[in-house]
């Protein structure tokens, strides 16, 4: 556990990676609470599953644009400063969510928090990369994702079994308090990141074109987008299916708890395997498992608990993908300037996966029954499985 605790002159202390892990734990716990109720919360405003998908897709398109637009801000700013500011304002907006009942104001709030989240994600990702041992990027990512996924195990269970009984406003208040805890922990950690580019790449369109000039970066982008694509199925459409089939709202939290459990057990070991032997085979196996899970959910959709069980099994595949896709992207880069320039564009892979995962199934729902969403996901996951074989097999320390 040297990556978490160091010994200097006989004194043990937490490493920067350990401090960042606690910061991300509380931030992710906050997100897990709100994400547990988000689909149901949106349906309260929008009333139909298709509209829920379309509005969620709109927010993802906005986030996609934001990742590019804010490249100059990320490049010219101290990452620690913009990360802490983003956390603070997200915490404030969560409090406002808890009291708002007006749809128009909700739209304004959701747009504002979407932009802040894109800044937060980009800044934190670069901080983690800069604080990682350059020969152990996968291991560092694995530690961060392990703490992240502990939060995603605990959060839905708390939301589903406790907070929902007190009403959705309490969920947002609790999320806000956890964000402020994360903010305080980050401030007292003393972590600074002054990775600033003197030459700012302010032309968003050129940044986009330059990123996609490289074949390996394109592959890493598509493989990275597949992760968030899968989570749309789990966190947006499956809760809607559960409500449609008459399951209580509290069961959503229990399902999401089960989904996240394999991640906290397996992500760190898989990240170490990727660093030692390369990620290519893990990409292929991970997407194959997700493909099987989605296919079986489609086949057994009438036996709802069997279908949910297969989706939980799919998380084994995602444990192979989550920490390794981002580490693979960083392994392709040559220097810190490339990090600043391309990490924002790479992060739009998250939104690309979300956009496809939300808008395409929402359109499908206009013509076909709900069950065909799972067949659609299986088809796209089949393509990602084959694309995995095009990735380089980079072994860290031997590039």
C-alpha positions as CSV (number, residue, x, y, z in Angstrom):
1,X,0.0,0.0,0.0
2,X,2.9,2.3,-0.6
3,X,0.8,4.2,-3.0
4,X,-1.3,5.4,-0.1
5,X,1.1,5.6,2.8
6,X,4.7,6.7,2.8
7,X,7.4,6.4,5.5
8,X,9.8,9.3,5.8
9,X,12.4,9.5,8.6
10,X,10.4,6.8,10.4
11,X,7.2,8.7,10.3
12,X,4.2,7.4,8.3
13,X,1.9,9.8,6.5
14,X,-0.7,9.8,3.7
15,X,0.6,10.2,0.2
16,X,-1.0,12.8,-2.2
17,X,-2.8,9.9,-3.9
18,X,-4.4,8.9,-0.6
19,X,-5.5,12.4,0.1
20,X,-7.0,12.7,-3.4
21,X,-8.7,9.3,-2.9
22,X,-10.6,10.6,0.2
23,X,-11.5,13.8,-1.7
24,X,-13.0,11.8,-4.6
25,X,-14.7,9.4,-2.1
26,X,-16.9,12.2,-0.7
27,X,-17.5,13.9,-4.0
28,X,-18.5,10.6,-5.6
29,X,-20.7,9.7,-2.6
30,X,-22.5,13.0,-3.2
31,X,-23.0,12.2,-6.9
32,X,-24.2,8.6,-6.1
33,X,-27.0,10.0,-4.0
34,X,-28.4,12.3,-6.6
35,X,-27.8,9.8,-9.5
36,X,-29.9,7.2,-7.7
37,X,-33.0,9.4,-7.8
38,X,-32.1,11.4,-11.0
39,X,-34.2,9.4,-13.5
40,X,-37.2,9.5,-11.2
41,X,-36.7,13.2,-10.4
42,X,-36.6,14.0,-14.1
43,X,-39.7,12.0,-14.8
44,X,-41.5,14.1,-12.2
45,X,-41.0,17.1,-14.5
46,X,-41.0,15.5,-17.9
47,X,-43.6,12.6,-17.4
48,X,-42.4,10.2,-20.2
49,X,-39.3,8.0,-20.5
50,X,-38.5,9.3,-24.0
51,X,-38.5,12.9,-22.8
52,X,-36.3,11.9,-19.8
53,X,-33.8,10.5,-22.3
54,X,-33.9,13.5,-24.6
55,X,-33.4,16.0,-21.9
56,X,-30.6,14.0,-20.4
57,X,-29.1,13.9,-23.9
58,X,-29.3,17.6,-24.2
59,X,-27.3,18.0,-20.9
60,X,-24.7,15.6,-22.3
61,X,-24.4,17.6,-25.5
62,X,-23.9,20.7,-23.4
63,X,-21.2,19.0,-21.4
64,X,-19.5,17.8,-24.6
65,X,-19.3,21.4,-25.8
66,X,-18.1,22.6,-22.4
67,X,-15.1,20.2,-22.4
68,X,-13.8,22.0,-25.5
69,X,-14.8,25.5,-24.6
70,X,-13.0,25.4,-21.3
71,X,-9.7,24.0,-22.6
72,X,-8.1,27.5,-22.4
73,X,-9.4,28.0,-18.8
74,X,-7.9,24.6,-17.8
75,X,-4.6,25.3,-19.6
76,X,-3.9,28.7,-18.1
77,X,-5.2,28.0,-14.5
78,X,-3.9,26.2,-11.5
79,X,-5.7,22.9,-11.5
80,X,-6.1,22.8,-7.7
81,X,-7.7,26.3,-7.8
82,X,-10.3,25.6,-10.4
83,X,-11.1,22.2,-8.9
84,X,-11.8,23.6,-5.5
85,X,-13.9,26.4,-6.9
86,X,-16.0,24.0,-9.0
87,X,-16.6,21.8,-5.9
88,X,-17.7,24.8,-3.9
89,X,-20.2,26.1,-6.4
90,X,-21.6,22.6,-7.1
91,X,-22.3,22.3,-3.3
92,X,-24.2,25.6,-3.4
93,X,-26.3,24.6,-6.4
94,X,-27.2,21.2,-4.8
95,X,-28.7,23.2,-1.9
96,X,-30.7,25.2,-4.4
97,X,-31.9,22.0,-6.1
98,X,-33.4,20.9,-2.7
99,X,-35.8,23.8,-2.6
100,X,-36.6,24.4,-6.2
101,X,-39.9,23.3,-7.7
102,X,-40.0,25.5,-10.8
103,X,-39.2,23.7,-14.1
104,X,-37.6,26.7,-15.8
105,X,-35.3,27.3,-12.9
106,X,-34.5,23.6,-12.8
107,X,-33.3,23.9,-16.4
108,X,-31.1,26.8,-15.5
109,X,-29.7,24.9,-12.5
110,X,-29.0,21.7,-14.5
111,X,-27.2,23.7,-17.2
112,X,-25.0,25.5,-14.6
113,X,-24.1,22.3,-12.7
114,X,-23.3,20.4,-15.9
115,X,-20.7,23.1,-16.9
116,X,-19.2,23.0,-13.4
117,X,-18.9,19.2,-13.5
118,X,-17.0,19.3,-16.8
119,X,-14.5,21.7,-15.3
120,X,-14.2,19.6,-12.1
121,X,-13.7,16.3,-14.0
122,X,-11.0,17.8,-16.3
123,X,-9.1,19.5,-13.4
124,X,-9.2,16.5,-11.1
125,X,-8.1,14.1,-13.8
126,X,-5.0,16.1,-14.6
127,X,-4.2,16.5,-10.9
128,X,-4.3,12.7,-10.5
129,X,-2.1,12.2,-13.5
130,X,0.4,14.8,-12.2
131,X,0.6,13.2,-8.8
132,X,1.0,9.7,-10.0
133,X,4.2,7.9,-10.5
134,X,4.7,8.1,-14.3
135,X,5.6,4.4,-14.4
136,X,2.4,3.5,-12.4
137,X,-0.4,5.4,-14.0
138,X,-2.7,2.4,-14.1
139,X,-2.1,1.7,-10.5
140,X,-2.8,5.3,-9.5
141,X,-6.0,5.3,-11.5
142,X,-7.0,2.0,-9.9
143,X,-6.7,3.4,-6.4
144,X,-8.8,6.5,-7.3
145,X,-11.5,4.3,-9.0
146,X,-11.5,1.9,-6.0
147,X,-12.3,4.8,-3.6
148,X,-14.8,6.2,-6.2
149,X,-16.6,2.9,-6.4
150,X,-16.8,2.4,-2.7
151,X,-18.8,5.6,-2.7
152,X,-21.0,4.3,-5.5
153,X,-21.7,1.1,-3.5
154,X,-22.6,3.0,-0.3
155,X,-24.4,5.9,-1.8
156,X,-27.3,4.2,-3.6
157,X,-27.9,2.0,-0.6
158,X,-28.2,5.0,1.7
159,X,-30.4,6.8,-0.8
160,X,-32.6,3.8,-1.5
161,X,-33.1,2.6,2.1
162,X,-32.9,5.8,4.1
163,X,-33.0,9.2,2.3
164,X,-35.8,8.5,-0.2
165,X,-38.2,8.0,2.7
166,X,-37.6,11.6,3.8
167,X,-38.1,13.0,0.3
168,X,-35.9,14.0,-2.6
169,X,-35.0,17.4,-1.2
170,X,-33.1,15.6,1.7
171,X,-31.1,13.7,-0.9
172,X,-30.0,17.0,-2.5
173,X,-29.2,18.5,0.9
174,X,-27.1,15.4,1.9
175,X,-25.3,15.6,-1.5
176,X,-24.5,19.2,-0.9
177,X,-23.0,18.5,2.6
178,X,-20.8,15.7,1.2
179,X,-19.6,18.1,-1.6
180,X,-18.6,20.6,1.0
181,X,-16.8,17.9,3.0
182,X,-14.8,17.0,-0.2
183,X,-14.1,20.7,-0.7
184,X,-12.7,21.1,2.9
185,X,-10.6,17.9,2.6
186,X,-9.1,19.1,-0.6
187,X,-8.2,22.5,0.9
188,X,-6.6,21.1,4.0
189,X,-4.7,18.4,2.0
190,X,-2.3,21.1,0.8
191,X,-2.3,19.5,-2.7
192,X,-1.2,22.1,-5.3
193,X,-1.0,21.6,-9.0
194,X,0.5,24.5,-10.9
195,X,0.7,22.7,-14.2
196,X,0.1,25.8,-16.4
197,X,0.7,26.1,-20.2
198,X,2.2,29.5,-21.2
199,X,1.0,29.0,-24.8
200,X,-2.8,28.6,-24.7
201,X,-4.6,26.5,-27.3
202,X,-7.7,28.6,-27.5
203,X,-9.0,27.5,-30.8
204,X,-11.5,24.9,-29.8
205,X,-12.1,23.6,-33.4
206,X,-8.4,23.2,-34.0
207,X,-7.9,21.3,-30.7
208,X,-10.7,18.9,-31.8
209,X,-9.1,18.4,-35.2
210,X,-5.7,17.9,-33.8
211,X,-6.9,15.3,-31.2
212,X,-8.5,13.2,-34.0
213,X,-5.5,13.3,-36.3
214,X,-4.0,10.5,-34.3
215,X,-5.4,7.0,-34.8
216,X,-4.5,5.7,-31.4
217,X,-6.1,8.7,-29.7
218,X,-9.3,8.0,-31.7
219,X,-9.3,4.4,-30.5
220,X,-8.8,5.4,-26.9
221,X,-11.6,8.0,-27.3
222,X,-14.1,5.4,-28.6
223,X,-13.2,2.8,-26.0
224,X,-13.5,5.4,-23.3
225,X,-16.9,6.5,-24.5
226,X,-18.1,2.9,-24.2
227,X,-17.8,3.1,-20.4
228,X,-20.2,6.0,-20.0
229,X,-22.4,4.5,-22.6
230,X,-22.9,1.4,-20.5
231,X,-23.6,3.5,-17.3
232,X,-26.6,5.2,-19.1
233,X,-28.2,1.8,-19.3
234,X,-27.6,1.2,-15.6
235,X,-28.4,4.6,-14.1
236,X,-31.0,6.0,-16.4
237,X,-33.0,3.4,-18.3
238,X,-32.9,0.4,-15.9
239,X,-34.4,2.5,-13.0
240,X,-37.1,3.6,-15.4
241,X,-37.7,-0.1,-16.3
242,X,-37.9,-1.0,-12.6
243,X,-40.5,1.6,-11.9
244,X,-42.4,0.6,-15.0
245,X,-42.5,-3.0,-13.7
246,X,-43.9,-1.9,-10.4
247,X,-40.7,-2.2,-8.2
248,X,-40.5,0.2,-5.3
249,X,-38.2,3.2,-5.6
250,X,-36.0,1.9,-2.8
251,X,-35.2,-1.2,-4.9
252,X,-33.3,1.1,-7.3
253,X,-30.8,1.9,-4.6
254,X,-30.4,-1.8,-3.8
255,X,-29.8,-2.6,-7.5
256,X,-27.2,0.2,-7.9
257,X,-25.5,-1.1,-4.7
258,X,-25.2,-4.5,-6.2
259,X,-23.9,-3.1,-9.5
260,X,-21.1,-1.2,-7.9
261,X,-19.9,-4.0,-5.6
262,X,-17.8,-5.9,-8.2
263,X,-16.1,-2.6,-9.1
264,X,-14.6,-2.0,-5.6
265,X,-13.4,-5.6,-5.4
266,X,-11.9,-5.9,-8.9
267,X,-10.9,-2.5,-10.3
268,X,-7.6,-2.2,-8.4
269,X,-6.4,-5.7,-9.3
270,X,-7.3,-5.2,-12.9
271,X,-5.6,-1.9,-13.1
272,X,-2.4,-3.5,-11.8
273,X,-2.7,-6.3,-14.4
274,X,-3.1,-3.6,-17.1
275,X,0.0,-1.8,-16.0
276,X,2.0,-5.0,-15.9
277,X,0.8,-6.8,-19.0
278,X,-1.0,-4.1,-21.0
279,X,-4.7,-3.3,-21.3
280,X,-5.6,-4.7,-24.8
281,X,-7.0,-8.0,-23.6
282,X,-8.8,-6.4,-20.7
283,X,-10.6,-4.1,-23.1
284,X,-11.8,-7.0,-25.2
285,X,-12.8,-9.2,-22.3
286,X,-14.5,-6.3,-20.5
287,X,-16.6,-5.3,-23.4
288,X,-17.4,-9.0,-24.1
289,X,-18.8,-9.4,-20.6
290,X,-20.9,-6.2,-20.9
291,X,-22.2,-7.5,-24.3
292,X,-23.3,-10.8,-22.8
293,X,-24.9,-9.0,-19.9
294,X,-27.0,-6.7,-22.1
295,X,-28.0,-9.5,-24.4
296,X,-29.2,-11.7,-21.5
297,X,-31.1,-8.8,-20.0
298,X,-32.9,-8.5,-23.3
299,X,-33.7,-12.2,-23.5
300,X,-34.9,-12.4,-19.8
301,X,-36.5,-9.0,-19.6
302,X,-39.8,-10.5,-18.5
303,X,-38.0,-12.2,-15.5
304,X,-37.0,-8.8,-14.2
305,X,-34.8,-10.1,-11.3
306,X,-32.9,-12.4,-13.7
307,X,-32.3,-9.5,-16.0
308,X,-31.1,-7.3,-13.2
309,X,-28.8,-10.1,-12.1
310,X,-27.1,-10.2,-15.5
311,X,-26.7,-6.4,-15.5
312,X,-24.9,-6.8,-12.1
313,X,-22.6,-9.4,-13.7
314,X,-21.8,-6.8,-16.4
315,X,-20.0,-4.8,-13.8
316,X,-17.2,-7.3,-13.8
317,X,-16.5,-6.3,-17.4
318,X,-16.7,-2.6,-16.4
319,X,-14.1,-3.2,-13.6
320,X,-11.7,-4.1,-16.4
321,X,-12.5,-0.9,-18.4
322,X,-13.0,2.0,-16.0
323,X,-9.5,2.5,-14.7
324,X,-7.7,1.2,-17.7
325,X,-9.3,3.3,-20.5
326,X,-8.2,6.6,-19.0
327,X,-4.7,5.2,-18.0
328,X,-4.3,4.0,-21.6
329,X,-5.1,7.5,-22.9
330,X,-2.4,9.0,-20.7
331,X,0.1,6.3,-21.8
332,X,-0.3,7.5,-25.3
333,X,0.7,11.1,-24.5
334,X,4.3,12.5,-24.7
335,X,4.4,15.4,-22.2
336,X,2.4,17.7,-19.9
337,X,1.5,20.1,-22.7
338,X,-0.3,17.2,-24.4
339,X,-2.1,16.5,-21.1
340,X,-3.4,20.1,-20.9
341,X,-4.3,20.2,-24.5
342,X,-5.9,16.8,-25.1
343,X,-7.3,15.7,-21.7
344,X,-10.3,18.1,-22.1
345,X,-11.1,16.7,-25.6
346,X,-10.5,13.2,-24.4
347,X,-13.1,13.7,-21.6
348,X,-15.7,14.5,-24.2
349,X,-15.6,10.7,-24.7
350,X,-17.6,10.6,-21.5
351,X,-20.3,12.8,-23.0
352,X,-20.2,11.1,-26.4
353,X,-21.0,7.8,-24.7
354,X,-23.8,9.6,-22.7
355,X,-25.2,11.3,-25.7
356,X,-25.4,8.1,-27.7
357,X,-26.6,6.2,-24.7
358,X,-29.4,8.7,-24.0
359,X,-30.6,10.0,-27.4
360,X,-30.5,6.8,-29.5
361,X,-32.6,4.7,-27.0
362,X,-34.9,7.7,-26.4
363,X,-35.6,7.7,-30.2
364,X,-36.0,4.0,-30.2
365,X,-38.7,4.2,-27.5
366,X,-40.9,6.3,-29.9
367,X,-41.2,3.2,-32.1
368,X,-40.4,0.0,-30.1
369,X,-41.1,-1.4,-26.7
370,X,-38.7,-0.7,-23.8
371,X,-37.0,-4.1,-23.9
372,X,-35.4,-3.3,-27.3
373,X,-33.1,-0.8,-25.5
374,X,-31.1,-3.7,-24.2
375,X,-30.7,-5.2,-27.7
376,X,-29.5,-1.8,-29.0
377,X,-26.9,-1.7,-26.3
378,X,-25.8,-5.2,-27.1
379,X,-25.3,-4.3,-30.7
380,X,-23.1,-1.3,-30.0
381,X,-21.1,-3.2,-27.3
382,X,-20.4,-5.8,-30.0
383,X,-18.7,-3.2,-32.1
384,X,-16.6,-2.0,-29.1
385,X,-15.5,-5.5,-28.4
386,X,-14.0,-5.8,-31.9
387,X,-12.5,-2.3,-31.7
388,X,-10.6,-3.4,-28.6
389,X,-8.3,-5.5,-30.7
390,X,-7.1,-2.4,-32.5
391,X,-5.7,-0.9,-29.3
392,X,-1.9,-0.9,-28.6
393,X,-0.8,-3.2,-25.8
394,X,1.3,-0.7,-23.8
395,X,3.2,-2.0,-20.8
396,X,4.0,0.9,-18.4
397,X,7.7,1.5,-17.9
398,X,8.5,-0.2,-21.3
399,X,6.9,2.3,-23.7
